[in-house]
Amino acid sequence: MSMQSDNTIISLRDVTVVRGGQEIIHGITFDVGEGDIAVIIGPNGSGKSTLGFALLRLVGSEGQIVFGEQDIRTLGSAELRDLRKDMQ
């Protein structure tokens, strides 16, 4: 079941990141709509930067990350480079 609405810009579904054998992020799911402001807060070492790296596909992740209507895991390097510019 999709929680994504028509104005969703970023959609994460069950995103997990494992680094060095340790699960840094476990099963994060959320949507950010056009015009929305999203804030990720937490103590040092809680995975905030790692989540950002996963959104930019700078680290590997499991689950689904969709920007606009594109699943970022399906993008080639040139498409990903353009997408990263749009995300900023």
C-alpha positions as CSV (number, residue, x, y, z in Angstrom):
1,M,0.0,0.0,0.0
2,S,1.5,3.3,-1.0
3,M,1.3,6.3,1.3
4,Q,2.6,8.6,-1.5
5,S,0.3,11.5,-2.5
6,D,0.2,13.4,-5.7
7,N,2.5,16.2,-4.4
8,T,5.1,13.9,-2.8
9,I,8.7,14.8,-3.7
10,I,10.6,12.2,-1.7
11,S,9.3,8.9,-0.6
12,L,11.2,6.4,1.6
13,R,9.9,2.9,2.2
14,D,11.5,0.5,4.7
15,V,15.0,2.0,4.1
16,T,17.8,0.2,6.0
17,V,21.5,1.0,5.9
18,V,24.2,-1.4,7.1
19,R,27.8,-0.2,7.4
20,G,30.6,-2.2,8.8
21,G,28.3,-5.0,9.7
22,Q,26.2,-2.7,11.9
23,E,22.7,-1.6,11.1
24,I,22.8,2.2,11.2
25,I,19.3,2.9,9.9
26,H,16.4,0.4,10.3
27,G,13.2,0.4,8.3
28,I,12.6,4.2,7.9
29,T,9.4,5.1,6.0
30,F,8.2,8.6,5.3
31,D,7.1,11.1,2.6
32,V,8.0,14.7,2.0
33,G,5.5,16.7,0.0
34,E,6.1,19.7,-2.2
35,G,6.4,22.8,0.0
36,D,6.9,20.7,3.1
37,I,9.8,21.1,5.5
38,A,11.3,17.9,6.9
39,V,13.6,17.9,9.9
40,I,15.8,15.0,10.9
41,I,16.9,15.3,14.5
42,G,18.8,13.0,16.8
43,P,21.9,12.6,18.9
44,N,25.4,12.2,17.5
45,G,25.8,8.8,15.8
46,S,22.0,8.3,15.3
47,G,22.2,8.0,11.5
48,K,21.2,11.5,10.4
49,S,24.1,11.9,8.0
50,T,23.9,8.3,6.9
51,L,20.2,8.9,5.9
52,G,21.3,11.9,3.9
53,F,24.0,9.9,2.2
54,A,21.4,7.2,1.4
55,L,19.1,9.8,-0.1
56,L,21.9,10.9,-2.4
57,R,22.9,7.2,-3.0
58,L,26.4,7.9,-1.6
59,V,26.0,4.8,0.6
60,G,24.2,1.5,-0.2
61,S,20.8,0.9,1.2
62,E,17.9,-1.5,1.2
63,G,14.3,-0.5,0.6
64,Q,12.9,2.1,-1.7
65,I,13.8,5.7,-2.2
66,V,11.8,7.6,-4.8
67,F,12.5,11.2,-5.8
68,G,9.7,12.7,-7.9
69,E,8.7,9.6,-9.7
70,Q,12.1,8.0,-10.0
71,D,13.4,5.1,-7.9
72,I,17.0,6.3,-7.3
73,R,18.3,2.7,-7.3
74,T,17.4,2.4,-11.0
75,L,19.4,5.5,-12.1
76,G,22.7,5.4,-13.9
77,S,25.6,7.6,-12.9
78,A,24.8,10.5,-15.2
79,E,21.1,10.5,-14.2
80,L,22.1,10.3,-10.6
81,R,24.5,13.3,-10.9
82,D,21.6,15.4,-12.4
83,L,19.2,14.2,-9.6
84,R,21.7,15.2,-6.9
85,K,21.7,18.7,-8.3
86,D,17.9,18.8,-8.2
87,M,17.8,17.5,-4.6
88,Q,19.9,20.4,-3.3
